Amino acid sequence: MKYVVANWKMNLDAELVSSWVMEWERNQNQGDQPYGDTIPILAPSFVHIPFLFLELPRLNGVFLSSQDISHYEKGAHTGEIGAFQVKDLCRYCIIGHSERNESFDTVITKRDLALKEGIIPIVCFVSEKDAPKYYARGTILAWEDPLNISGDFGYNAKPLDEIRVTAEKIKSVLPKDALLLYGGSVNRENIGRRGDSSGISGISFLDGVLVGGASLDPHHFGELVKAYSE
């Protein structure tokens, strides 16, 4: 299974989200398994999750993720959104993205709350040596390239050989069934095609990608999904 995760961050308003859905529906394949063994995941802002949840039939095989959850389980925490609430709408949740600059303990607390509620946490980390600390059964790990996170999506990710070598190192210290994504200026120029060594999708040690800016355009994001599914 491969995963292509769109992290929209704090970018789209309601009108743009609606337009994104319409464009996706117009341009993507139909059928029971339109993306083969590839799972496209959208992580919108919290306020747009309910709308997208209702639009899932039009998105045809796309899953939802939250961009974060509270580190509190429940209670009098104004403004917080708990895992027990997110689980009603999302199957996945991004945990510990580097832009949030959270402590290790906070990330682990959120990871465990997500797992407790049956949400699959996509746990982000920057340093390759830390991967085993963030792993738990049922998680997806996302290695963020610190030089390319939060950059312009037109910027090329680091050289493929460096990504491949680092991904292999990370996988070598994790259980065989551990899932690993790469995040860092992923776009149509560097994604390549699955099985082709000339792009990120051809790196066998990776189970997919975490996409930022390129995912704001449904056509661009669709190309990244097709890179894995075709």
C-alpha positions as CSV (number, residue, x, y, z in Angstrom):
1,M,0.0,0.0,0.0
2,K,1.2,3.5,-0.9
3,Y,0.0,6.8,0.7
4,V,-0.1,10.3,-0.8
5,V,-1.0,12.8,1.9
6,A,-2.1,16.4,1.1
7,N,-1.3,18.7,4.0
8,W,-3.2,21.9,3.0
9,K,-2.0,23.7,6.2
10,M,-3.7,27.1,6.6
11,N,-4.3,28.0,3.0
12,L,-7.7,27.3,1.5
13,D,-11.0,29.0,2.3
14,A,-14.5,27.4,1.9
15,E,-14.8,28.5,-1.8
16,L,-11.5,27.2,-2.8
17,V,-12.1,23.9,-1.0
18,S,-15.4,23.5,-2.9
19,S,-13.6,24.2,-6.2
20,W,-10.9,21.7,-5.3
21,V,-13.5,19.0,-4.8
22,M,-15.3,19.8,-8.1
23,E,-12.0,19.8,-10.1
24,W,-11.0,16.5,-8.5
25,E,-14.3,14.8,-9.3
26,R,-14.1,16.1,-12.9
27,N,-10.6,14.8,-13.5
28,Q,-10.1,11.6,-11.5
29,N,-10.8,8.0,-12.5
30,Q,-14.1,6.4,-11.5
31,G,-14.7,2.9,-10.3
32,D,-14.3,0.8,-7.2
33,Q,-10.5,1.1,-7.0
34,P,-9.6,4.2,-9.0
35,Y,-6.1,4.5,-7.4
36,G,-5.1,0.8,-7.3
37,D,-3.2,0.2,-4.0
38,T,-2.6,3.9,-3.5
39,I,-4.5,5.9,-0.8
40,P,-4.9,9.6,-1.3
41,I,-5.4,11.5,2.0
42,L,-6.5,15.1,2.4
43,A,-5.6,17.0,5.6
44,P,-7.6,20.3,5.5
45,S,-8.0,22.8,8.2
46,F,-10.4,21.7,11.0
47,V,-13.2,24.0,9.9
48,H,-13.4,22.3,6.5
49,I,-13.3,18.6,7.7
50,P,-17.1,18.4,8.1
51,F,-17.7,19.7,4.6
52,L,-15.2,17.3,3.0
53,F,-16.6,14.4,5.1
54,L,-20.0,15.0,3.4
55,E,-18.3,15.2,0.0
56,L,-16.4,11.9,0.3
57,P,-18.7,10.1,-2.2
58,R,-17.6,12.7,-4.8
59,L,-14.0,12.3,-3.9
60,N,-14.3,8.6,-4.6
61,G,-11.7,6.7,-2.6
62,V,-10.0,9.6,-0.9
63,F,-9.7,9.6,2.9
64,L,-9.5,12.4,5.4
65,S,-6.9,13.4,8.0
66,S,-6.8,16.2,10.6
67,Q,-3.7,18.3,10.7
68,D,-3.4,17.9,14.5
69,I,-5.3,16.8,17.6
70,S,-5.1,18.0,21.2
71,H,-2.7,16.4,23.7
72,Y,-5.6,16.5,26.1
73,E,-7.9,13.5,26.2
74,K,-11.1,15.4,27.1
75,G,-12.3,18.2,29.3
76,A,-12.4,21.9,29.9
77,H,-9.9,22.9,27.2
78,T,-11.3,25.8,25.2
79,G,-10.3,25.7,21.6
80,E,-8.8,22.2,21.7
81,I,-10.1,19.4,19.4
82,G,-9.8,15.9,20.8
83,A,-9.0,12.6,19.1
84,F,-12.3,11.3,20.3
85,Q,-14.0,14.0,18.3
86,V,-11.8,13.7,15.2
87,K,-12.4,10.0,14.9
88,D,-16.0,10.6,13.8
89,L,-14.8,12.2,10.6
90,C,-11.2,11.3,9.9
91,R,-9.4,8.0,9.6
92,Y,-5.9,9.6,9.9
93,C,-4.2,12.4,11.8
94,I,-1.0,14.3,11.2
95,I,1.0,14.4,14.5
96,G,4.1,16.5,15.3
97,H,4.6,18.3,12.1
98,S,7.9,20.3,12.3
99,E,6.0,23.6,11.8
100,R,4.4,23.1,15.2
101,N,7.7,22.7,17.0
102,E,6.3,20.4,19.6
103,S,8.2,18.5,22.2
104,F,8.8,14.8,21.9
105,D,6.6,14.1,24.9
106,T,3.7,16.0,23.4
107,V,4.0,14.2,20.1
108,I,4.0,10.8,21.8
109,T,1.0,11.8,23.9
110,K,-0.9,12.8,20.8
111,R,0.2,9.6,19.0
112,D,-1.1,7.4,21.8
113,L,-4.4,9.3,22.0
114,A,-4.9,8.8,18.3
115,L,-4.2,5.1,18.5
116,K,-6.5,4.7,21.5
117,E,-9.4,6.2,19.5
118,G,-8.7,4.1,16.4
119,I,-7.1,6.9,14.3
120,I,-4.0,6.1,12.3
121,P,-1.4,8.7,13.2
122,I,1.0,10.0,10.6
123,V,3.8,10.9,13.0
124,C,6.4,13.4,11.7
125,F,10.0,13.5,12.6
126,V,13.1,15.3,11.2
127,S,16.2,13.4,12.5
128,E,16.6,10.0,11.0
129,K,18.1,8.6,14.3
130,D,14.8,9.4,16.1
131,A,12.6,7.3,13.9
132,P,12.4,4.3,16.3
133,K,11.4,6.6,19.2
134,Y,8.3,7.8,17.3
135,Y,7.3,4.4,15.9
136,A,4.4,2.4,17.4
137,R,2.4,-0.4,15.8
138,G,-0.4,1.2,13.8
139,T,1.4,4.4,13.0
140,I,2.7,5.8,9.7
141,L,6.0,7.6,10.0
142,A,6.7,10.7,7.9
143,W,10.3,11.8,7.6
144,E,10.5,15.6,7.0
145,D,13.5,16.9,5.1
146,P,14.4,19.9,7.3
147,L,15.9,21.9,4.4
148,N,12.8,21.6,2.2
149,I,9.8,21.6,4.6
150,S,7.6,24.7,4.3
151,G,9.3,25.8,1.1
152,D,8.0,26.7,-2.3
153,F,6.6,23.6,-4.0
154,G,8.5,24.5,-7.1
155,Y,11.8,23.9,-5.3
156,N,13.3,20.5,-5.9
157,A,13.7,18.1,-3.0
158,K,17.2,17.0,-2.1
159,P,19.0,14.7,-4.5
160,L,17.3,11.3,-4.9
161,D,20.3,9.4,-3.8
162,E,20.4,11.2,-0.5
163,I,16.7,10.5,0.0
164,R,17.1,6.8,-0.9
165,V,20.1,6.3,1.4
166,T,18.4,8.0,4.3
167,A,15.1,6.1,3.8
168,E,17.1,2.9,3.7
169,K,18.8,3.8,7.0
170,I,15.5,4.6,8.6
171,K,13.8,1.4,7.4
172,S,16.7,-0.7,8.6
173,V,16.1,0.2,12.3
174,L,12.3,-0.2,12.1
175,P,10.1,-3.3,12.1
176,K,9.7,-4.8,8.6
177,D,6.1,-3.8,8.4
178,A,6.7,-0.1,9.4
179,L,5.4,2.5,6.9
180,L,7.6,5.5,6.0
181,L,6.6,8.6,4.0
182,Y,8.9,11.4,2.7
183,G,8.0,15.1,3.0
184,G,9.9,17.9,1.5
185,S,9.0,19.9,-1.6
186,V,7.4,16.9,-3.3
187,N,6.0,18.0,-6.8
188,R,5.4,16.8,-10.3
189,E,9.0,17.5,-11.3
190,N,10.6,15.1,-8.7
191,I,7.9,12.5,-8.1
192,G,8.7,10.3,-11.2
193,R,6.8,7.1,-11.7
194,R,6.5,4.1,-9.4
195,G,9.1,1.5,-10.3
196,D,11.2,4.1,-12.0
197,S,14.4,5.1,-10.2
198,S,14.4,8.6,-11.6
199,G,11.8,9.9,-9.1
200,I,10.8,9.8,-5.4
201,S,7.9,7.4,-6.1
202,G,10.5,4.9,-7.4
203,I,12.3,4.7,-4.0
204,S,11.4,1.2,-2.7
205,F,12.1,2.2,0.9
206,L,9.3,4.8,0.9
207,D,5.6,4.0,1.2
208,G,4.5,7.4,-0.1
209,V,4.8,11.1,0.4
210,L,3.6,14.0,2.5
211,V,2.8,16.8,0.2
212,G,2.4,20.5,1.0
213,G,2.1,23.3,-1.5
214,A,1.7,21.0,-4.5
215,S,-1.5,19.5,-3.0
216,L,-3.4,22.9,-3.1
217,D,-3.9,22.3,-6.9
218,P,-6.1,19.3,-7.5
219,H,-4.5,18.7,-10.9
220,H,-1.0,18.7,-9.4
221,F,-2.0,16.5,-6.5
222,G,-3.7,14.2,-9.0
223,E,-0.4,13.7,-10.9
224,L,1.3,12.7,-7.6
225,V,-1.3,10.1,-6.9
226,K,-1.1,8.8,-10.5
227,A,2.7,8.5,-10.1
228,Y,2.1,5.8,-7.5
229,S,-1.1,4.3,-8.9
230,E,-0.2,3.8,-12.5
